[in-house]
Structures are given as structure tokens and as C-alpha cells.
């Protein structure tokens, strides 16, 4: 006999698997392949370029880093999911169902996590052949497992928090720009030690750098640590920082999500729908609400006065 407490979680997981199947089938599959294909092309061009002062190739160093980057991009999926589902009323319907919010979040986390794992498989398998930098015998599977678990949990909880704060699905796209900028300075594509000191400090405050470092420590030989800060993988610090982001997400995300769901109502959904229908794009690219158009008779009367 199934426990009533587990029913929402099971339904959420089933819904998440359905969404995953829809996202990776038909015409939607082409969009899912875009970023992995672009990453593999970049790895191909850097596969033989050696890192100055090292026997490593940039392609071999980039591959684990890009895998960590795609783990961090799981937060972007959550940032996109929540505003869209809030605007179309999905969250309100989930709140009206016993255990619906728990089931909803379970489904979204399942979809996001499995999507991330699919991206990693699409990049890691061909990327290993392209760069020649990964060898199964040298992989630390235990380290890879905890880096993935802590990384996906921490970044997706952060994504859920930000998604609950984003006012609309259109605004969610703007969050991608800071994340892309952060990725560029986080040692994903080139060692962080080659960057200015203030950029090194900034990158180490966020999980993207530590995800890349953790993936490199799990997938590359120990000699590759020579290009890292302090010439080591800093495994304990990686676990501590990623664990701190998980704890912060577990504390903050439920509070923000509860506040968001309590404020949802049918009238708020109707207001957002009306606002989106009356929103027009003006020439300079900013958004404004179009004023109601007055009948010509009213305009003529105003002219007479």
C-alpha cells in the first residue's frame, strides 16, 4: 500500500519523466543538441593546442571544465521553469492539490537533473575521443559522484530561488548574461591562474569554478593539478564550498518558494495575462504598456474644447 505522503512525489517524478521525454524528442531535440554540438566543435579545435608551460592540451583541460559548466547550467533550467509555470497558472493548480507543490518541485528537479545528465553524456563520450584526455582507468568515480550530487543539488536550489524571484519568463533570459560572464572567468575554458587576482577571488566565491575544479580532479591525472591554484585539486575546499551552497539552498529556497506560492491567486494570473497581451515593443527595444486607444469622436470633442 502506497503512503499518501509518497503519492505527490511519485506523481511529480512521473510528470518529470514525461517532460524529459518531450524535451528530447521531435523538433525539440534540435534545440537540445545545439549547445553540446557547439562545445564539441570548440574541443575539436583545441584538441592539439598545448597549454604553455605544461604537457596538457587545452582541449583535455577544457573537457572536464565544460562538464562542470553544464552541471551549473541546471540552475538556468529551474530559472526558466518557475516563472513560466507561475504565469500560466501551473503553480496555482499545484498549490490547490494536497502535496502538489512538493510533487511539482520533485518533477522539475527530476527533469532538470536528468537533462543535465543527458548533456554530460552527449559531451563526455564524443569529447573523450576528440581530446584523448579521459581514460576510464584514471577516473575517480567516487569523487565524480559526490561532485555531481553536490553540484546539481546546490545549483538547482539556487536556480529555484532565483526563478521564484524573477517577475516574468521574459526576465528569466536576462539572468543568463551574468551566468555566462561568470562562466567565462571561472577557469572553465582556461586555467584560473592565468587571470588577474581580483578575478580569481570573484570566481572562487561561486559554485561554477568549484564544479569545474571538482570535475577536473575526478577525470584528469594528478599531474594536471600543477596548473591549478596552489598546484593542487583542493578537494576538501571543493566539498566544503559546494556543500555550503547546498545548505544555503536548503534554507533559502523553501522560504522564497513558500512566499511565492502564497502570493499566487487567480486574479494575479489574470493581471499578468492582460499585461502581457497589452505589452508592445517600442523602437528602442524597451517594453511599455500600450495606452488604450480613444475613439475618434472623443478626440474630436477634445479638440473643440
Beta strands, then each sheet from edge to edge (+ up, - down):
strand 1: 279-281
strand 2: 287-289
sheet 1: 1+ 2-
end
